[in-house]
Amino acid sequence: MKIFQCTHCKNPVYFENTSCEKCGNQLGYLFKEEEMLSFPYTEKHQLTTQASGKSYTYCSNQQFHACNWLVPAEGTDTFCEACATNNMIPDLSFQENKLDWQKIEAAKRRLFYSLKKLSLPVSFELADQNLELSFDFLASDPNNPGSVKTGHANGRITLNINEADAVHREYIKEQLSERYRTLLGHFRHEVGHFYWDALVKPNPKVLQEFRALFGDDSLDYGEALERHYKEGPPQNWRKNYISSYATMHPWEDWAETWAHYLHLMDMLETAYHFGMEIDPELKKNNNLDVSCDFDPYEGASMRKIIKHYLPLTYVVNSLSRSMGAPDLYPFVISEPVIKKLDFIHRLVLD
């Protein structure tokens, strides 16, 4: 992600900030312009940009402290581009639900940032259907914690809001022997299923290449799921897959690889905007000397991206271990996985 600044005092601010710590101005994000605007506090939260002379106001979900994006003040849309995709949200009369939902919306906005950088629409007119991305954020019945399953079907992504609770998420992570589990990771994985339906399934030529890399998607999903949880992944799965869950079915291999594609693009863009250069005090020819001097969203090849990304993961993992925390990126990217990432990269750039 790029670095944002308060347009009033130029202080660096985070993507999620609603106010500037230095000058005290309110902050709001313009999705299309990729700009964080700063303006004095007003009851109507309106401002006029000097560049365009247009007036903006906060997305309607700002009243719940769940969004910091802006919409045209005189427009008919009261929700921003990200919040407009919500089909169902949890009952906000329960404070715990409200807090979980706020975290979910923050992660979803980061997802939408990446989708825009990749020029990926959230609505497709296909030959047999109109496919639109939408979200159901649901709370489980306390008497039946497993009543809401995270998943995707025909453009609708369902997310159990318990995933916003760090304790619950860590518990599930341990139960499933996962090395990584985050809200943003969930979004990136589930939206991968949506883009498989939109970009791969309708195109015979693309589908053929997909099957050559990921396998036969016509395999029974239910049987594959049952087998995975009964027998676990193959012993040598790391040679061909980014995660153990990716071994379950070609659809999940695609979704897991898609999620990691978004991971690496976002991390490398962040490194680029921070001007990161990796020059460790090691003997030469150590494959760690790189300069993150290009924006991965501007057409770089996957080979070039991987060449710069792998040293970056070593650095961030080392920093994480210095704080006594787990590796930030606890994965090995094998040659077959690089080929799958390259397939996704070429498909997205087409």
C-alpha positions in Angstrom: 0.0 0.0 0.0 1.1 3.5 -0.7 2.0 6.0 2.1 -0.8 8.5 2.8 -0.4 12.0 4.1 -2.7 14.6 5.7 -3.3 17.1 2.9 -3.2 19.9 5.4 0.0 19.4 7.3 1.6 16.6 5.3 1.9 14.4 8.3 2.1 10.7 7.4 -1.2 8.9 8.3 -2.5 5.4 8.2 -5.1 4.2 5.7 -7.5 3.6 8.6 -7.0 7.0 10.3 -10.1 9.3 10.8 -8.1 12.2 12.1 -4.6 13.6 11.9 -2.6 13.3 15.2 -0.5 16.4 14.3 -3.0 19.0 13.1 -6.2 17.6 14.5 -8.1 17.7 11.2 -10.6 15.1 10.1 -9.5 12.6 7.4 -11.4 10.9 4.7 -10.4 8.6 1.9 -11.4 9.2 -1.7 -11.4 5.7 -3.4 -11.1 6.7 -7.0 -8.4 9.3 -6.5 -6.5 7.2 -3.9 -6.1 10.2 -1.7 -6.6 10.9 2.0 -8.3 14.3 2.3 -7.9 16.5 5.4 -10.6 19.0 6.5 -11.6 20.9 9.7 -14.3 19.2 11.8 -17.9 20.2 10.9 -21.1 18.7 12.0 -22.0 17.7 8.5 -18.5 16.4 7.8 -18.4 18.1 4.4 -15.5 19.6 2.6 -14.6 21.1 -0.7 -11.5 20.1 -2.5 -9.6 23.0 -4.1 -8.6 20.8 -7.0 -12.0 19.8 -8.3 -14.4 22.0 -6.3 -16.5 19.0 -5.5 -18.1 18.6 -2.1 -17.9 15.3 -0.2 -19.3 13.7 2.9 -18.6 10.6 4.9 -20.0 7.2 3.9 -23.1 6.4 6.0 -21.2 3.7 8.0 -19.0 6.5 9.5 -21.8 7.0 12.0 -20.9 3.5 13.4 -17.1 4.3 13.3 -16.9 1.6 10.6 -15.7 3.6 7.6 -13.5 6.6 6.8 -14.3 6.8 3.1 -16.0 9.7 1.3 -18.8 9.9 -1.1 -20.1 12.9 -3.2 -22.2 15.1 -0.9 -24.8 15.7 -3.7 -24.9 12.2 -5.0 -27.5 9.5 -4.5 -25.1 7.0 -3.1 -24.7 7.3 0.7 -22.4 4.3 1.0 -18.9 4.2 -0.4 -17.7 1.6 -3.0 -16.7 -0.9 -0.3 -19.7 -0.6 2.0 -22.1 -0.6 -0.9 -21.3 -4.3 -1.4 -22.7 -5.3 2.0 -25.8 -7.4 1.8 -26.2 -8.2 5.5 -24.4 -6.9 8.6 -24.8 -8.2 12.2 -27.2 -6.8 14.7 -25.4 -3.7 15.9 -27.4 -3.4 19.1 -25.0 -5.9 20.5 -21.8 -4.0 21.3 -19.6 -7.1 20.6 -21.1 -7.5 17.2 -20.4 -3.8 16.5 -16.8 -4.0 17.5 -16.2 -7.1 15.4 -17.9 -5.6 12.4 -15.7 -2.5 12.6 -12.6 -4.7 12.3 -14.2 -6.6 9.4 -14.9 -3.4 7.5 -11.3 -2.2 8.1 -9.9 -5.3 6.5 -12.4 -5.2 3.6 -11.3 -1.7 2.7 -7.8 -2.9 2.3 -9.1 -5.6 0.0 -10.8 -3.0 -2.1 -7.7 -0.9 -2.3 -5.9 -3.9 -3.9 -8.7 -4.7 -6.3 -8.7 -1.1 -7.5 -4.9 -1.2 -8.0 -5.4 -4.3 -10.2 -8.4 -2.7 -12.0 -10.6 -5.6 -11.0 -14.3 -4.9 -11.2 -16.7 -6.3 -8.6 -19.5 -6.8 -11.2 -19.4 -9.0 -14.3 -22.0 -9.5 -17.1 -21.4 -13.1 -18.1 -23.2 -15.1 -20.8 -25.3 -17.1 -18.3 -25.5 -14.7 -15.4 -24.7 -11.3 -13.8 -22.1 -11.9 -11.2 -21.8 -9.3 -8.5 -19.6 -9.3 -5.4 -21.5 -8.9 -2.1 -21.0 -9.8 1.6 -23.0 -11.3 4.4 -21.4 -10.6 7.8 -23.2 -12.9 10.3 -23.0 -13.8 14.0 -23.4 -17.4 15.0 -26.1 -18.5 17.4 -24.4 -18.7 20.9 -26.0 -22.1 21.3 -24.7 -23.3 17.9 -21.3 -21.7 17.3 -20.8 -23.5 14.0 -24.1 -22.3 12.5 -22.3 -19.7 10.3 -19.7 -20.9 7.9 -17.3 -18.6 6.0 -17.5 -19.3 2.3 -18.5 -18.1 -1.2 -21.4 -18.9 -3.5 -22.4 -17.1 -6.7 -20.7 -13.9 -5.8 -21.9 -13.8 -2.2 -19.2 -14.1 0.4 -20.3 -15.1 3.9 -18.1 -14.3 6.9 -18.6 -15.4 10.5 -17.9 -12.2 12.5 -16.2 -14.4 15.1 -13.2 -14.2 12.8 -12.7 -10.7 14.0 -12.0 -11.9 17.6 -8.3 -12.6 17.9 -8.8 -15.3 20.6 -11.3 -17.2 18.5 -9.2 -16.8 15.4 -6.1 -18.2 17.2 -8.1 -21.1 18.6 -9.3 -22.1 15.1 -5.8 -21.6 13.8 -4.5 -24.1 16.3 -7.4 -26.5 15.7 -6.7 -26.6 11.9 -2.9 -26.5 12.3 -2.7 -23.3 10.2 0.3 -21.1 10.1 -1.5 -17.9 9.1 -5.1 -16.7 9.8 -6.2 -13.1 9.5 -9.3 -11.2 8.5 -7.6 -9.7 5.5 -6.4 -13.2 4.5 -9.9 -14.5 4.7 -11.1 -11.7 2.4 -8.4 -12.3 -0.1 -9.0 -16.0 -0.2 -12.8 -15.8 -0.5 -12.7 -13.1 -3.2 -10.4 -15.5 -5.1 -13.4 -17.8 -5.5 -15.4 -14.9 -6.9 -12.7 -14.1 -9.5 -12.4 -17.8 -10.5 -16.1 -17.7 -11.4 -15.6 -14.4 -13.3 -12.2 -14.8 -15.0 -11.5 -18.6 -15.3 -14.8 -20.5 -15.5 -16.3 -18.7 -18.5 -13.2 -18.8 -20.7 -12.4 -22.3 -22.1 -8.8 -21.4 -23.0 -8.1 -20.0 -19.6 -9.8 -22.9 -17.9 -7.6 -25.3 -19.9 -4.5 -23.6 -18.6 -5.9 -23.5 -15.1 -6.4 -27.3 -15.1 -2.9 -27.9 -16.3 -1.5 -25.9 -13.3 -4.1 -26.5 -10.5 -5.8 -29.7 -11.5 -9.3 -30.9 -12.4 -11.9 -28.6 -11.0 -14.7 -31.1 -11.8 -13.6 -33.3 -8.9 -16.4 -33.7 -6.3 -15.8 -30.9 -3.8 -17.6 -32.5 -0.9 -15.6 -35.7 -1.2 -12.4 -33.7 -1.4 -13.3 -31.7 1.7 -14.1 -34.9 3.7 -10.9 -36.6 2.5 -8.8 -33.6 3.4 -10.0 -33.3 7.0 -9.9 -37.1 7.4 -6.5 -37.8 5.9 -4.7 -34.4 5.8 -2.5 -33.1 3.1 0.1 -35.2 1.2 3.4 -35.5 2.9 5.3 -33.6 0.3 2.7 -30.9 -0.3 5.1 -28.0 0.0 6.7 -28.9 -3.3 3.6 -27.9 -5.2 1.3 -25.9 -3.0 1.5 -22.6 -1.0 -0.4 -24.1 1.9 -1.8 -27.5 3.2 -5.3 -26.3 2.6 -4.5 -25.7 -1.0 -4.1 -29.4 -1.5 -7.8 -30.1 -0.8 -9.2 -29.2 -4.2 -8.1 -27.2 -7.3 -10.7 -24.5 -6.3 -9.0 -24.0 -2.9 -5.5 -24.2 -4.5 -6.6 -21.3 -6.7 -8.1 -19.3 -3.8 -5.1 -19.8 -1.6 -2.7 -18.9 -4.4 -4.9 -15.8 -5.3 -4.7 -14.7 -1.6 -0.9 -14.9 -1.6 -0.8 -13.0 -4.9 -2.6 -10.1 -3.2 -0.3 -10.5 -0.2 2.9 -10.2 -2.2 1.6 -7.4 -4.4 0.5 -5.3 -1.4 3.7 -6.0 0.6 6.0 -5.1 -2.3 4.1 -1.9 -3.1 4.5 -0.9 0.5 8.2 -1.6 0.4 8.5 0.4 -2.9 6.8 3.5 -1.4 9.0 3.3 1.7 12.1 3.1 -0.6 13.3 -0.1 1.0 16.7 -1.3 0.0 18.0 -4.6 1.4 21.8 -4.6 1.7 22.7 -7.0 4.6 26.2 -7.3 6.1 26.8 -10.7 4.5 29.2 -12.1 2.0 28.3 -11.3 -1.6 26.1 -13.5 -3.8 23.7 -14.1 -0.9 20.6 -13.4 -3.0 19.4 -10.9 -0.4 20.7 -7.7 -2.0 17.7 -6.0 -3.6 16.3 -2.6 -4.0 12.5 -2.4 -4.0 12.6 0.3 -6.6 9.5 -0.5 -8.7 5.7 -0.5 -8.3 4.5 -4.2 -8.8 1.2 -2.9 -10.0 2.8 -1.2 -13.1 3.3 -4.3 -15.2 6.5 -6.0 -13.7 6.9 -9.7 -14.5 6.1 -12.2 -11.8 9.7 -13.4 -11.9 10.9 -9.9 -11.1 8.3 -9.6 -8.3 9.3 -12.9 -6.7 13.0 -12.0 -7.0 12.4 -8.9 -4.8 9.6 -10.4 -2.6 11.6 -13.4 -1.2 14.4 -11.3 0.4 11.7 -9.0 1.7 10.0 -11.9 3.5 13.3 -12.9 5.1 13.7 -9.4 6.4 10.2 -9.0 7.8 10.3 -12.5 9.3 13.6 -11.7 11.0 12.2 -8.4 12.4 9.1 -10.3 13.7 11.3 -12.9 15.4 13.3 -10.0 17.0 10.0 -9.0 18.7 9.4 -12.6 19.8 6.5 -12.9 17.4 5.8 -15.6 14.8 7.0 -15.2 11.2 5.0 -12.6 9.4 5.1 -14.7 6.2 5.6 -18.3 7.2 5.4 -19.8 3.7 7.7 -21.3 1.1 7.1 -20.3 -2.5 8.2 -23.2 -4.7 8.7 -23.2 -8.4 5.2 -24.8 -9.2 3.6 -22.1 -7.0 5.5 -19.4 -8.8 4.0 -20.7 -12.1 0.6 -20.5 -10.5 1.2 -17.0 -9.4 2.4 -16.1 -12.8 -0.8 -17.5 -14.3 -2.9 -15.3 -12.0 -0.7 -12.3 -12.7 -1.0 -12.6 -16.5 -4.7 -13.2 -16.2 -5.2 -10.1 -14.1 -3.1 -7.9 -16.3 -4.8 -9.0 -19.5 
